[in-house]
């Protein structure tokens, strides 16, 4: 159990939320996404697999460029035509990749909704909040506009916006950042979707507002019985919100399991490195953070073997020769690492990333 895991686990709690069911809503199998460019083919997503159940929160984490957002955009059907998408994306057993555009549009926004990172780029600045929420209803339901506006007001009430009736006529610039993000949540849930994809929904918000938004998301999940796919780089958010966690690196899943398993018993060095880079509130003030040295590989020119090997303190010749498969390391816990047993034996897996040389140098300079 790492100190970092203990710290971030205090951020939020799922204790008051309803548990997931066994009903599979969204199934993604061997999803790959490639983009042809003048320099070569960008292999943005490589073999993503997961199943999302009703009322479940699945967290996807990883560095920028790891394929988190691209995989979610593939689910929404929002990638450009140049994207080459293979694999399977099934909503309640229906294959979405072979659907006609009209069929995809019928699901998008109604059964599968998305909350984007920046509400100011998602909301129309010259249309009132009420108009935009009502439009989301009218796009999928043949109801009178008055009824659509009434539903918009109810959704604003649900996400905690005061004087919801009056705020329907307000414009996006008249709302704070946190209030705009609440509007985006209201827009996502206004049609009672089965799946809510939240792509970095709290990045631009301060920590107090962030906690309010995430708490509201959990309340909404239970109110409409939706599953949430939470995409973020913030491990604190995942620790408190997600039932399961999927870690991605270089476009590929490298670890997946229950959130407690991934945080307390990481079996992939990259996961351990991410946890070790989190500041500990209870640690020694003079302890240095343990960053992951180096940078992610080019998705055009991926190295042979494990793509994390050049940055991994446990890398061997086997790692540079063969890319490890995602294999079972515990009940419901899978990892892509040739040396997951070493992490299992370690008292603190993040210690592999401790830079003792820098620490010694710093101490000698201070002396």
C-alpha positions in Angstrom: 0.0 0.0 0.0 1.6 3.3 -1.1 1.3 6.6 0.8 0.2 8.3 -2.4 -2.7 5.8 -2.8 -3.8 6.5 0.8 -3.7 10.3 0.2 -5.7 10.4 -3.0 -8.2 7.8 -1.7 -9.4 10.5 0.8 -10.5 12.8 -2.0 -14.0 11.5 -2.7 -16.1 8.5 -1.8 -18.5 6.1 -3.5 -19.9 4.9 -0.1 -23.2 6.7 -0.6 -23.6 5.8 -4.3 -25.6 2.9 -5.6 -23.5 -0.1 -6.6 -23.1 -1.2 -10.2 -25.3 -4.0 -11.6 -24.4 -7.0 -13.8 -26.1 -5.4 -16.8 -23.6 -4.7 -19.5 -24.3 -1.5 -21.3 -21.2 -0.8 -23.3 -18.7 -3.3 -24.5 -15.5 -2.3 -26.3 -13.4 -5.1 -27.7 -9.9 -4.8 -29.3 -10.5 -1.2 -30.4 -7.8 0.3 -32.6 -7.7 3.8 -34.0 -5.1 4.9 -36.6 -4.6 8.3 -38.3 -2.7 8.4 -41.6 -0.3 11.4 -41.8 2.5 12.6 -44.1 5.0 11.3 -41.6 3.4 7.9 -41.2 0.5 6.2 -39.5 -0.3 7.4 -35.9 -1.4 4.4 -33.9 -3.4 6.4 -31.4 -5.3 3.5 -29.8 -4.1 -0.1 -29.8 -6.3 -2.9 -28.5 -8.6 -1.3 -25.9 -11.0 -3.7 -24.1 -13.5 -3.0 -21.4 -17.1 -3.6 -20.4 -19.2 -0.9 -18.7 -22.1 -1.9 -16.5 -25.1 0.0 -15.3 -24.3 2.5 -12.5 -20.6 1.7 -12.8 -17.9 4.3 -12.9 -14.9 3.2 -15.0 -11.8 5.5 -14.8 -9.3 5.8 -17.6 -6.0 7.4 -16.7 -2.7 8.1 -18.5 -0.4 10.9 -19.7 -1.5 13.2 -22.5 -1.3 11.4 -25.8 -2.0 8.0 -24.3 -5.2 7.5 -26.3 -7.8 8.2 -23.5 -9.8 10.8 -25.4 -9.4 9.3 -28.8 -10.9 6.0 -27.6 -13.9 7.9 -26.1 -14.4 9.9 -29.3 -14.5 6.6 -31.2 -17.3 5.5 -28.9 -19.2 8.7 -29.6 -18.6 8.4 -33.4 -17.0 11.9 -33.4 -13.6 11.0 -35.0 -12.8 12.5 -38.4 -13.4 10.4 -41.6 -9.7 9.9 -42.0 -9.6 7.8 -38.8 -9.2 4.0 -39.3 -11.3 2.3 -36.6 -11.2 -1.4 -36.1 -12.5 -3.7 -33.4 -15.9 -3.7 -31.8 -18.1 -1.1 -29.9 -21.4 -2.6 -28.8 -24.2 -0.7 -27.1 -26.6 -3.2 -25.5 -25.4 -5.8 -28.0 -25.7 -3.5 -31.0 -22.5 -3.0 -33.0 -22.0 0.7 -33.4 -19.1 0.7 -35.8 -21.4 -0.8 -38.6 -24.3 1.5 -37.9 -25.4 4.1 -40.5 -24.7 7.7 -39.5 -28.4 8.3 -38.9 -28.5 5.4 -36.4 -25.4 6.7 -34.7 -26.9 10.2 -34.3 -30.0 8.6 -32.7 -27.8 7.1 -30.0 -25.5 10.1 -29.6 -26.8 12.5 -27.0 -29.8 10.3 -26.2 -28.3 7.0 -25.0 -24.6 7.9 -24.9 -23.8 11.4 -23.8 -20.5 13.3 -23.4 -19.3 16.0 -21.0 -16.4 17.9 -22.7 -13.4 19.5 -20.9 -14.1 23.1 -21.8 -17.8 24.2 -21.6 -17.0 27.6 -23.2 -16.1 25.8 -26.5 -19.1 23.5 -26.2 -21.8 26.1 -25.4 -23.0 28.5 -28.1 -22.2 32.0 -26.7 -25.1 33.8 -28.6 -27.9 31.4 -27.5 -29.4 31.2 -24.0 -28.8 28.3 -21.8 -32.5 27.4 -21.9 -32.5 27.3 -25.7 -29.5 25.0 -25.8 -30.9 22.6 -23.3 -34.3 22.5 -25.0 -32.6 21.8 -28.3 -30.9 18.7 -26.8 -34.4 17.5 -26.0 -36.1 18.4 -29.3 -33.3 16.7 -31.3 -34.4 13.3 -30.0 -38.1 13.8 -28.9 -41.2 15.0 -30.6 -42.5 17.2 -27.8 -43.7 20.8 -27.5 -41.0 23.4 -26.9 -42.7 24.3 -23.6 -42.2 20.8 -22.4 -38.6 20.8 -23.5 -38.0 24.0 -21.5 -39.7 22.6 -18.5 -37.4 19.6 -18.6 -34.4 22.0 -19.0 -35.5 23.7 -15.8 -35.7 20.4 -14.0 -32.2 19.5 -15.1 -30.8 22.8 -13.9 -32.5 22.1 -10.5 -31.0 18.6 -10.4 -27.4 19.8 -11.0 -27.8 22.5 -8.3 -28.2 25.7 -10.2 -30.2 28.2 -8.1 -33.2 30.0 -9.5 -33.2 27.6 -12.4 -36.3 29.2 -14.0 -34.7 32.6 -14.3 -31.3 31.2 -15.4 -32.8 29.6 -18.5 -32.7 33.0 -20.2 -29.1 33.7 -19.2 -26.1 33.2 -21.6 -23.0 31.2 -21.0 -20.8 34.2 -20.2 -23.1 35.1 -17.3 -22.2 31.8 -15.6 -19.1 31.0 -13.6 -16.8 28.1 -14.7 -18.3 25.7 -12.2 -21.9 26.7 -13.2 -21.1 26.2 -16.9 -19.8 22.8 -16.2 -23.0 22.0 -14.3 -24.9 23.1 -17.4 -22.9 20.6 -19.4 -23.8 17.9 -17.0 -27.5 18.9 -17.3 -27.2 18.8 -21.1 -25.6 15.3 -20.9 -28.3 13.8 -18.7 -31.4 15.6 -20.1 -32.3 12.6 -22.2 -31.7 10.1 -19.4 -28.7 8.4 -21.1 -27.4 5.0 -20.2 -23.7 6.1 -20.6 -22.1 9.4 -19.7 -18.6 9.9 -21.0 -16.8 12.6 -18.9 -13.6 13.8 -20.6 -11.5 15.8 -18.2 -14.7 17.5 -16.8 -13.0 19.4 -14.0 -9.6 20.3 -15.3 -10.1 24.1 -15.4 -11.9 24.3 -12.0 -10.5 25.0 -8.5 -10.5 22.1 -6.1 -13.6 23.2 -4.2 -15.7 23.5 -7.3 -14.2 20.3 -8.6 -15.4 18.3 -5.6 -18.9 19.8 -6.0 -19.0 18.8 -9.7 -17.8 15.3 -9.1 -20.2 14.8 -6.2 -23.0 16.0 -8.4 -22.0 13.6 -11.1 -22.3 10.7 -8.7 -25.7 11.9 -7.6 -26.8 12.2 -11.2 -25.5 8.7 -12.0 -27.8 7.2 -9.5 -30.7 9.5 -10.4 -30.8 8.3 -14.0 -29.1 4.9 -13.5 -26.3 5.8 -15.9 -22.8 4.4 -16.2 -19.9 6.8 -16.2 -16.7 6.6 -18.2 -14.4 9.1 -16.4 -11.4 10.2 -18.4 -8.8 12.2 -16.5 -5.1 12.5 -15.6 -6.1 13.3 -12.0 -5.5 10.2 -9.9 -7.3 11.7 -6.9 -10.5 12.0 -9.0 -10.3 8.3 -10.0 -9.4 7.1 -6.5 -12.6 8.6 -5.1 -15.0 8.0 -8.0 -14.2 4.9 -10.0 -15.2 1.3 -9.2 -12.6 0.1 -11.7 -9.5 1.8 -13.3 -8.0 1.4 -16.7 -4.4 2.7 -17.2 -3.3 3.5 -20.7 0.2 4.1 -22.1 1.2 4.7 -25.7 -2.3 4.0 -26.9 -2.6 0.6 -25.1 -4.1 -0.6 -21.9 -1.3 -1.6 -19.5 -3.3 -2.3 -16.4 -6.9 -2.7 -15.4 -8.7 -3.8 -12.3 -10.6 -2.6 -9.3 -9.5 0.8 -8.2 -8.2 -0.4 -4.9 -6.3 -3.1 -6.6 -4.7 -0.7 -9.1 -3.9 1.9 -6.4 -2.8 -0.3 -3.5 -1.3 -3.2 -5.5 0.0 -1.8 -8.9 1.4 -4.6 -11.1 2.7 -2.3 -13.9 5.7 -0.1 -13.4 4.0 2.8 -15.2 1.1 2.7 -12.8 3.6 2.6 -9.8 5.4 5.6 -11.4 2.2 7.6 -11.7 1.4 6.9 -8.0 4.9 7.8 -6.9 4.7 11.2 -8.6 1.8 12.3 -6.3 2.9 14.6 -3.4 2.2 13.0 0.0 0.7 15.3 2.7 2.0 13.0 5.4 5.5 12.5 4.0 8.7 14.1 5.0 8.8 17.7 3.6 12.4 17.1 2.4 11.4 14.0 0.5 11.7 14.5 -3.3 8.9 13.5 -5.7 9.7 10.4 -7.8 9.0 11.5 -11.4 9.0 9.1 -14.4 12.0 10.1 -16.4 11.9 10.5 -20.1 8.9 11.1 -22.4 6.3 8.8 -24.0 7.3 7.3 -27.4 6.2 8.5 -30.8 2.9 6.8 -31.8 4.3 6.8 -35.4 7.6 5.1 -34.6 6.8 2.8 -31.6 9.8 0.9 -30.3 10.0 -2.8 -30.4 9.0 -4.6 -27.2 7.3 -2.8 -24.3 6.9 0.9 -25.2 7.5 1.8 -21.5 10.9 0.0 -21.4 13.1 3.1 -22.1 11.6 4.7 -19.0 11.2 1.6 -16.8 13.6 0.9 -13.9 12.8 -2.8 -14.2 13.4 -3.2 -17.9 15.4 -6.1 -19.2 16.4 -7.5 -22.6 13.1 -9.4 -22.6 11.2 -6.1 -22.3 12.9 -4.5 -25.3 12.4 -7.6 -27.4 8.7 -8.6 -26.7 5.7 -6.4 -25.9 3.9 -8.0 -22.9 0.3 -9.0 -23.2 -2.4 -8.0 -20.7 -2.5 -11.0 -18.4 -4.3 -11.9 -15.2 -2.3 -11.0 -12.1 -5.3 -11.3 -9.6 -9.0 -11.7 -9.6 -10.3 -9.1 -12.1 -6.8 -7.6 -12.2 -4.7 -7.6 -15.4 -1.3 -6.1 -16.2 0.9 -5.9 -19.2 4.4 -6.4 -17.7 7.0 -9.1 -17.8 8.0 -8.3 -14.2 4.8 -7.8 -12.4 5.9 -10.4 -9.8 8.7 -8.0 -8.7 6.1 -5.3 -8.0 4.0 -7.9 -6.1 6.9 -8.6 -3.9 7.8 -5.0 -3.2 6.7 -3.3 0.0 6.4 0.0 -1.9 6.3 -0.4 -5.7 6.8 3.4 -6.2 10.3 3.0 -4.6 11.6 1.6 -7.9 11.4 5.2 -9.2 13.3 6.8 -6.3 16.3 8.7 -7.7 18.9 8.1 -4.9 21.6 9.8 -6.9 19.8 13.1 -7.1 18.9 12.9 -3.4 22.5 12.3 -2.4 23.6 15.2 -4.6 21.0 17.5 -3.1 22.1 16.6 0.5 25.8 17.2 -0.3 25.0 20.6 -1.9 23.0 21.6 1.2 25.9 20.5 3.4 
